[in-house]
Amino acid sequence: MHLILGILPQNLAIYTLSFELRYSVWVMHEFRAMSDHRRDVLESLTSYSSVVYSLLGCLKQLEACRKSSRASHSISREVYKLMNRDISVLVVQLVLFLNDSTSYKRFLACRGPIAQDLVDLLQDLLDHEDFFVVKPFLFKALLRLSRASGLHPRCFPIWRLQKVGKQVAAGGFSDIWKGLVRGQSVSVKIMRLFENEEIESALKEFGREALIWRQLHHPNLLPFFGLYYLDQQLCLVSPWMEYGNILQCLNKAPNGIDRLSLILDVALGLQYLHDNRVVHGDLKAINILVTPSRRACIADFGFSSIANAMTLRVTHSTADTRGGTARYQAPELLQGESQNHPPSDVYAFACVCYEILTGKAPFYELSNDATIIFKVIGGDRPTRPLSCSATTVYDSLWDLIQDCWQGNPDLRPTAAQIVERLIGPSIQATTTQSTTDWDDTFSSKFRRSMQVQPLLPSIAQIKRMLFGDGVVEGKIPIIPSEASTMHRIPE
């Protein structure tokens, strides 16, 4: 038994050893090698996947596995349970390791292949359906290690992208172009070139946005397809939305759009973000796109931040944690009393509602930011538009907007409460249901799920590995040479 004490997936190791003691002794030196070289926690973490698949390789070679085809499903199911249990142990050990300040420094000092293995492991754990409570903690660790090492998870790069047409939009740090990937129209957010001393910082911020965006998956959030280097410029790739942002869509078809449905879509997306401890930080109509089925989805996570699961303190890597645009910002942000937080998103949501109802920005009649800031801090809010009057539904909607605009952030409703009121009997908003707005096989998350060695393969995959022709040995494939730097940002 002492042979497996140094092996992190201990449940699978014990199970494998029990088979081998009954059927074979040829692999005992393999266990000794694993035990001798896996005693350090950090090394155990980086080698976790290779050890798991080495153990599965041992199982595959056993005479019992080759001859017990009738028991193949029960064995595969048992192995799945053990692997799942080992992942839980892995998470506990990882959290305990990172809770020690000295260990955390060692973790952040990792570079090269070791850092890449850790980044990939953290991404796999974040993709796991469990561990919701510790995921914000693990994600913060991923953000910090990625920034320190200049590495992204291997699933981020996307290949063979073509830029087509002309630039369609521009932001503070990037330009938007239309592109093609294997015939699929995509949106390409290209980092604008800066002076040399600004390039590293800009690249890191782009990488940070990609990491946050990659973790999010909801019908009312624009999905992240991946990263690409185009003409030596870093790009973020997402589905192309022909309707454009919500204001462009309303201008094209003002009478054919259910505005209440769009408002509910935004609220549902915001609820998902806040449930996952993400603060958007720059919610406004031009950052909300409309899908082919006319469903609203939130985009642009450049100012997004992560709230700690326990304290709800926001972590952000830039000096200016307020971000955003003055006319959409809550008074506590304008007064410098707070960083972006969920209630400031709720305030901005009310501004988005105003835009959807009127087609105009809040305080559209004012062009000077200083004047807007003075009015908002003084308690002024946009006046009720004619398009939001004369019915019980719009009376209730305007009451909700006013509540979201409360000067005291503690008095604003949560995103979940907003959704409740929107779908409740007074407003009765409904959302558009569609599963065809984009092809999920282009997404970074899908590419990760198709890796040769998933962190937790399905029972069917395990069965193929042990009793069929599935591959169980070897490392995760390295990114092709044409994209060898695509998962890396400057240190």
N, C-alpha and C positions, 0 to 999 in steps of 0.2 A: 504493500500500500504506500510505502514511503516514496516509491518511484513516481507517483502521480501528484504528490503534494505541491510540486512546483509548476504544475500544468493548470492554467486558468480555467479551461472548460472541464472541470473535474467530473461532473456527472457523466458526460460523454466518455471521458477517459476511463472512469471506473467500469462503465458498461462495456467498452471495447476490451479492456483488460480481462474482464470476466469471461468474455468469449474466447480470448486468446489462451487463457489458462486452461480452458477445456479442450481447445482444438489445435492450438499451435504455440510454439515457444520461439519461433524464428524472429519475432519482432520485439522481444524484450529489450534488446539494446536500443531500439527506437525510443522506448519509454525512458530509458536511462538518459539518453541524449536530450530529450525534451525536458526532463526534470532538472538536468544539470544546467541548462541554459535558459530557463524560464522563471527563475526565482525572483528576479527584480520585477516589481509591479509594472513599471513603465515598459519594460521589454515584453512582459506578458501581454500588455495591451496592444502593442504594435504587432506582435506575432499571433494574436488571437485567431485571426482568420486562417492563417497557414497551418496552425496547430489543429484547428477543427477539421480542416480538409485532409490533413495527414491522418487523423484518427479515422475519418470516413474511408480513406484509402486503405487503412489497415482492415477495417470491417469488410470492405469489398473483397479483399484477398482471402478471407477466411473460408475454409471448406464448408462451414455451416451455412454461410450466406450463399455460397454457390449451389448448395444442394437443398436448401429449405425454401423452395419457391412458394410452397403453399403457405408458409408463414411470412412471406415477404411484406404483406401489408401491415401486419401486427408489429413486425420488427421496425418497419419504416415509421409507423406511428409512434412507437416507443422512442426511437431516435429523435423524432421531431420534438416530443415532449421534453426530453433531456436537453436538447439544444436550446429550447426556449427557456428552460430553467437556468441553464448556464448563462444565457444572455442577461437574465435578471441579476445573477451573481456578478456578472461583469459590470453592470451599471452601478451596483452598490459599491464595488471595489473602486470604480472610476470616480464616483462622487466622493468617497472617503479620501482617495488619493488627492483629488483636486481641492479638497477642503483644508489640506495642509499647505501652508504658505510656501514652505521650502519645496515641496513636491510640485506645486503649481509653477514655481520659477523654473524648475527642471523641465516641466512640460512645455512652457513657453520658449525655452531655449532650444528645443528640438528643431532640427533643420534637415533638409534633403529627404531621402527615402523614409526615414523614421517619422518625420513630420507629415509626409504624404500619407503614410499608413494611418496615423492618428486622425488626420483630417477626414479620410475616407471612413474610418470607424465611427467618428462622431456623426457624420452625415447618415450613415446606416442606422445608428441608434435613433436619430431624429426622425427617420422615415418609419421606424417601428411603430406599430399601432398602440403600444403601451407606453408607460413611463411619462405620462402627461405632466405630472407634478414637477419632475426634475428636468424636463425638456428645456425650459428657459435657462436653467443653469448650464446644461450641456451646450446650448446654442451660444451662450456668452463665451464659453470656452472655445468653441469653434471659431467664433468671430476673432477672438484674441490671438489664437494660434495662426489662423489664416493671415491676419495682418502682420504678425511677427515674422512668419516664415515666407510670406509671399506666395502661398500655395492655396489652390482651390480643390474641392473634391474632383475626382477624375471624371465624374459624370457631367461636369459643366460644359466642356467644349462641344460645339456643334460644327459640322463640316460642310464644305461645298456651298457656301453662301454667295449669292450674286446680288450686288446693289443695282437697282433698276430705277429709271426715271430721274426725277429731280428731288432735292430736299423738300420735305413737306411741312416741317415744323422745326422750331428751335427752342431750346431752354437755356438756363443759365450756364450750364457746363456741357451741353450736348446738343446734337442735331438729330432729327428723325428722318430716316429715309425708308423707302419701300425696298424690300428684297425678295429673293426667291431661294428656297431650300428644297431641293428635289421636287420642284414644281409647285410647292406650297408658298403662297404669299405670306411674307412675314414683315414685321416692323423691326427696323434696325436702329437702335439708339446708339449713336456713335459719339464717343468722347471727343470733345473739341481739343485741338492741340493748344498747349500752353507754353509758356517759357519753361526752360529746362528745370528750374528749381521748383516749378509747380507740378510737373508731370507726375512725380512719385506720389504726391499727396492726392492728386486727382485720380490716379489709377487705384489707389487704396480705397478711396470713397466709392468708386465704381464697383470695385470688388466687394465692398461691404454691402452696397445695395443689392448686388447679385446674390449674396449669401442670405440676406433677409428675404428677398423675393422668392428664392428657391424653396424656402420652407413652407410657403403658403399655397394652399390648394382649396379653392372654393369657387362655385359657379359665378360669384359676383366679384371675383378678383381676376385680373388679367394674368394668365399663366406665364411662367418663365420657361422659355425654350432652351436657352443656353448662352454661352459666351462665344465670341468670334473675334479674331484679329483681321481687320480689313485695312489694307494699306498701312499696316503698322499702327493702327488705331484700335483700341479696345471697344467692342460693341456688345450691347445686351440685346438679345433677340427674343421676340414675343410674337403672337399671332397678329396678322394685319387686320385692322378693323375698318372696313370700307365706309361705314357711317361716320367715322371720326369720333371726336369727343361729343359730349352730350349736347352742348350748345350748337355745334355744327349739325347734329342730327335733327334737333328741333327746328333749325332754320330750313332744313331741306324738306321736312315733312311735319309741319307744326300741328296739323289737324289729325294726323294718323298715328300719333304716339300717346300712349296712356301715361300721363305724367305721374300719377299716383303710383303706378307700377315701377317706374324708374326710381322714384323716391324710396320705395320699399326695397328695391334692389340694392341701393346704396347703403341703406340701413342694415341689411343682412350682411353685406360685405364688411361693414364697420363692426358689426357684432362679432363676426368671425375673427377679425383682427384683434379686438379687445379680449375676446375669450382666449386668444393665444398670446396675450401679453404684448402685442405689437401696437404701437402708437404710430399712426400714419404721418402726422406732422405737416401735411401740405394738401389737405383735402379741399378741392375746388373743382368747378365744372370741367375745366380743361384737362384735369387729371382723371376724369371718369369717361370711359369709352363705351360705345354702344355696339353690341354684337350683331351679327346678321339676323338673329331672332328678336332683335330690339330689346335686349336685356342689358342693363347697365353693369359695368364691371370697373372696379377701382384699379387705377394704375399709378405708376411713378412713386417708387418707394425710396427716393433719394434722401428724403428727410426723415425716414422712419426710424424708430428707436425701439428698444426692447425694455419692457418693465420687468424688474425682478419679481419672480413668482410670489415671494414671501413679503417683501416690503413695498412692492409696486414702485420702487425708485427706478427712474429711467436711466439707461446707460446709452451713451452715444460717443462716437469717436471723434467728432469735430468740435471745434472751439465754440461755434455758434449753434447751440442746441435748440434755439427757438425756431430758426428756419422759417419757411413759409412766406406768405404774402400778407401785408398789413391789413387789407380790408377783410380778410378771412380769419384774422387772429382774435382770440379771446382777450378780454381786458387784462387778465393776469399775465399774459405773455407780453403785451404791449407795455406794461408797467415794470417788466423785468422781475416779477415776483415768482415766476415759475418757468420751468422748462415745458416742452410739449408733454402733455399727459392726456389720458382718455377724456376728461371733461373738455379740454381744448379742442379735441377732435369733434366732440358733440356740438360745440359752438360752431365750428366750421361746417358741420353737417347742416345746421340751420341755414347757413349762407348758401349752401348748395341747393337746398330746397327752394330758397328764394330765386336762385338762378333758373332752376327748372320751371318754376311757375311763371317767371317774367321774361326769361331769355336775356336778362341783364345781370351784371355783377352787383353785389351789395354796394350801396352808395355810388352807383354809376354816375350820378350827377356831379360827383366830386373827383377831381383829378389829382389832388394834392394829398399824399399819404399823411403828412403832418396833421392836416385838417381832419382826416378820417380817424386817426389815432386819438385826437383830442375829443372828438364826438363819442367814440366808443367808450373811452375811459370815463367820460361824463355821463354815460348811461344811455346815449342815443342808439337807436337801432333803425334799420330800414323800415319805412312805412308799409302798411299792408297794401298790396297791389289789388287792382280791380279783378284780376284773374283769380284771386283767392278770397272771394266773397259771395254772398247771396245764397249759400247752401249750408246745411248742417255739417256736411262732410268738410267743407273748406273752413268753416268756423272751428271745427275740432283740429284740423291740420294747422291753422294759424296759432291756436292755443299751444300746440306742441312745439311749433317753431319758437314761440315766445319763451317757453320753458327752457328750450335748448340755448337761448340767448341770455339766460340769467347771468347777472354780473357775478354772483357768488357761485363758483364752480361746484360746490357741494349741493346746490339746489337744482342742478341740471340733471335730467334723467340719464340713465345709462343707455348704452346702445341696445341692450336687451329690452329695456323698458320702452324704448322708442319703437322697436319692432312690435311689441305687444300692442301698443296704442295704434299703430298703423293698420294692423290686421284685425283690430277689435271692431266692435259693432258701430262705433261712431264714424270711422273712416273706411273700413273694409277694403283696404288696398290688397291687390293680388299681384303675384310675381309671375313673370313669364318662365315657363318650363321648357328647356331645350338641352339636348345632349349632343348637338351637332355643330356648335359654334366654332369649334377648333378641333384639330386632330391631336389627341393626347399622346400619340406615339412619337410626336416631335419633342415632347417635354423632357427636361433633364431628369425628372423623377422617373419617367418611364424607362429612359436609358439605364438608369441605375438599377431598376427592377429586372432588367434583362442581362445583368452582368453574369459572368460565368460562375462566380462563387458568391451568391447572396449570403448576407449575414444569417438569415433564417430561411432556408429553402422550404418549399411546400412539401407535404408528405409525398405527393406524386414525384417531385423532383428528387427527393431522397431515395425513393423506390427505384427510379431510373439510375441513380448513382450507384446504389448497392447491388442491384439485381439486373440492370440493363447495361447500356453503353454510355451512360452519363459520365462526364468528366468530373473527377473528384480531387485530382492532384494538380499542382502547379499554381502559379501566382495569378492574380487578376491581370488581364492583358494590359500592357503599357500603351499609352496613347500613341498613335501613329506618328512618324517623324514629321509629317506635314503640320501637325498640331502640337508638337512636343512642348511648346512654351505657352500653350493657350490656357493652361490651368494655373499659370504663375503670374503674380504681380510683384513689383519690386519690393525688396526687403527694406 
